[in-house]
Amino acid sequence: MTTGSEELQPWQWPEEHWRQLVNRVRAGPPLRPEKWKDGARCAVAISFDSDHETSELREGGNSIGRLSAGERSSRVGIPRILGILAKYDVKATFYVPAVVALLHEDEQRRVVAEGHEIGIHGWIHERNSLLPPEVERDLMMRSADTLEKIAGVRPVGLRTPSWDFSPSTLRIEQEMGLMYDSSLMGNEDCYELLLEGNPSGIVEVPVEWVRDDAVYFAMHRQQSLRPYTPPADVFDVFRREFEAAYEEGGLFQLTMHPHMTGYRSRIWILEEIIRLARSKGDVWFAQHREIARWAYGHVTSLPK
């Protein structure tokens, strides 16, 4: 890094500095198989970020009201979601902060017992980019250990809280031997993450705010933040994203939150997306770890 670049305005940065920032973590070639498992045309990866009480705790908050909303997420949202997934025999991935796992141990055991994947989602839903590298590393290691102890399975994937990816995150993932990440948005297909221009060995299962319920349904009374999109319109966005992914033969990845979608008036979105995809007849529903493994192992040729 050029000495003193941090004190300059962005338009004053030397090329070496801004190129270094851009190239720290980059997307490798897309990993779109010619066919998905069992000859499926399209892959569907549904995920849930089980933030529960940590939505309040991570801010240093102690609001009984907002903590109770997190508790409702576990008591009502998760059972509703698991019921729909069981009804259609769909296996999904749940990203769980370690504090949530400690608060709701039976929930995590049920998720695994019903055939779903549990992934790392931070310790208390902290923002990685605000942490010293050694603290981020410690929290990620402790989180993986906690999930393994409670759920009985060692996580192989990470979704950073709020998709907040620090300059140290990828190296820590490598050290932990993770298979994949699901925090970045460098493509609509899977791709291998590049660390300073070199293949990292870690597959990205990319997310996107357009395919995330939180941006449409977030609510925080003190911040004047209100849901602004009717559920029917949110479904329409998700439907169009799926239809395009199906036509392209690619990946449809969806992120939902039990405390956003687990309401009576919204849970139908999940069921209708599953019904729509099922109606195609040649769609593979899979956990994120399965998507990452298949994408990395079944690409016959990579673009130059």
N, C-alpha and C positions, 0 to 999 in steps of 0.2 A: 504494500500500500504506500502511496506517495505520502511522504511526511507532510503533515499540516493540512491534508485534504479534508479532514473532518471539520476544520474551522472555516472552510470555504463554502460558498453557496453552491448548490448543485450545478448551476450554469458555469461555474468557475472550475469545476473538477477537471483534472487532466484525464485524458482518455484511459490511461492505465487504471485509474481509480474506478471509474464507472463500469469499465469492462470487468474488473475484478468482482464488483458487487453483483453484476448480472450473471457471471459465469460460476459463482460459488456453487449453486445447486441448479441444475438445468435438466431439461427433458431429453432423453435419448430417443431413438427411433420408435414410432408407435408399434405396439405389440398386438396387432389385430390378427387372430388366427383366421385361416380360410374357413374353417368350421369350428363351432364350439362343441362341447361334449355331446356325444350321441347324434352328431350331425346337426345340432341346433343352429338356426340362422342368427340368433341374437342371444346375448347373455344378460340376465337381470340380477343385479346385486343390490339387495335392500338392506339398509343399515339403520340402526337406532343409537343415538347418543343419549345414554341414560344418566343425564346430569343430576337429576333430582335436587337434593338440598345444596349441592355444591354451586348451583347458579347464584345462590346468596352467599354461601360461605367464602367463596373465592374472593369476593369483594371486601371481606372483613366485616360483612353484615351480620346482624343478629335479629332481623325482623321475624317475629313469630309467624306473621302472616305469610311471608314468602317462603319460610321454611316449611310451613304446612302445605304450601302448593307443591313443594318438592316431595313431601311425603305422599300426597295424593297421586303424584306421578308413579310412585312405586305401587301403591295400594290399588289404583284404578287403571292407570294407563298401561302398565306392563301386562297385567292379566288380559286386558282387552286385546292388546297387540298379539300376545301369545295365542289367544283364542283364534284369531283370524289366521295366523300363520299355520296353526294346527289344522284348521278347517280345510285349507288348500294344500297342506303338506309342503309348505315353503320353508326353507331353511335360510336364516338371516344372520347378520352379524351385529352384535351389541358392543358398543364401546363404552367402557365403564371406568370412571374415576375410582381410584383405590378407596377413597373415603366413602363413596357410595357403596362399594362392595362390602366395606366393614359395617356400614349401617344396615345393609339389606343382604345379609349372607344367603338366606334361603332363596331370595330372588335369583341370585347368580347360579346357585346350584340347580334351580328349576330351568333356567335358560339353557344350561349345558345339558341337563338330563333330557330336554326336548329336542336336542340335536343341533342347537345353534352355537355359533362361535362367539367367544368373548375376546375383545381386543383392548389394548392399553389406551387410556384416555386421560393420562395425567394422574397426579396424586389428589388434588383438590380442585381440579379444573383450572389450574394456574396458567398464566400466559408465559410461554417458554421464552419469548424474546426479551422479557424483563428480568430473567434469571442469569446469574453467573453460570458459566458452563459446568462447573463442578456441582452446583446445586441442581441444575437441570438433570445431569447424569444421575445423581443420587436419587432424585424423585422418580425418574423413569425406572431405575433398577428396583427400587422399593415397590413401585406400582406393579411391576411384572411379578415380583415375588408374592405380593399380597393377593393378586388375582389367582395365581397358581395355587396358593395355599387354600383359598376359599373355594374356588371352582374346580380344582383338581386337574386343570389343564394349563400348561404354560402358553401364554399368548405368543403368537408369531407375527402380529401386526400392530401397528400404532396409528391412531388418529390423534394428532395433537389437539388439545383443547382450543376451541375457537379457530382451529386450523392455523395456529400461530407457530410458525416454523422458524426456529432460531438458526444462526450460522453454525451452531454446534449440533443441531438435532440429527442430521444424517450420519455424522461420525459416531454418535452415540448409538444410533440404530445398528450401524455396522458392528460396533463392539458387542452389542447385545445379541447379534446373530439373527436379527429379525428377517423375515421373508419379504415383508411388504410394508408400505406406508399408504395411508389414505388421508392426506391432508392438503395436497397441492392440486393445481389446476392447469398443468402445462399441456393437456390434451384431453380429448374425450375418450380416447382409447387408453388402455394401460401402456406404460412405458417404463424403461429402466431409468432410474435416477442417475444422473451424472454428478460426481463430486469433483469440482474444479477440473471439469473436462474428462474425467476418467469414470468408466462404468463402476457403479457402487455395488452391484449384485442385489440391489433392493428394487423390487417392482413397485411402481406407483399405481394404485387403483384410484384414479382421480375423482375428486369431488367437484362441486360447482354450486355456487350460491343459488342459481336458478332452480336447482333440483334439491333444495333444502327448505323444509317447512318453516324454519325459524324466521327467515327474512319476511315471510308473509304474516306470521301469527304472533310475533314477539309482543310482549306486554310488560310495561313497567310504568306504573301510575305516577311515581315521583319524577320520572324523566319525560313525561308527556308522550310516552311511546305507546301506540295503540295498534292493534291489528288493523290492516287497511285493505286486505284482499279477502273477498268472500270465498269460502271453501270450494264452491263450484268453479271459481276462476283459478284457484290453485290446482285443482284437479286438471283443468284444461291445460295449464302449463306443463304439468307432469305427463299428461297424455300425449301432448305434442312432442315432448322430448323422447318419450318411449317410441312413438310411431316413427320418428326420424332415425333413431338408433336401430330399429328393426329393419327399416328399408336399407340402411347402410350395412347391415350385418355386423354391427358393432356391439358396444356395451352400454346398457342403461343402468347407471348407478344412482341410487336414491338415498338421501339422508333425511331421517325423520327423528323427532324427539318425543318421548312419551308425554312430556309436560306440554307439548304443543299439539300433537295429533291425537292424544289419548282421550279427547272429549267425545261425548255422544254425537255432537254435530259435525265432527271432523273425521272420526275413525273410518267412515265409509270411503274416504279417499284411498286409504290403503287397500281396502277390499276391492274397490273398483279397478285400481291399477293392476292388482293381481288377476282379477277376472279378465281384464282386457288382454293382458299378456298370455294368460292361459288359452284364450280363444284363438290365438295364432297357431297353436299346435306344435310349433318348432322353436320354443323358447326354453333356455336352460336357466332355472333359478338356482343360484349358488351363493355360498358364503364368500366373503371377500378373499379369504385365503385360497379357496378353490379357484376363483377367478384369476388371482395372481399366478398360481402354479400353472394353470392351463395356458394362460397368455404367454408366459415365459417359455414354456416347453413346446408349444405347437405353432410357432411362427416359422414358416418354411423359408421365407426370404425377407430380409430387411431392406428398406429403401436406402439408397445412397444418401 
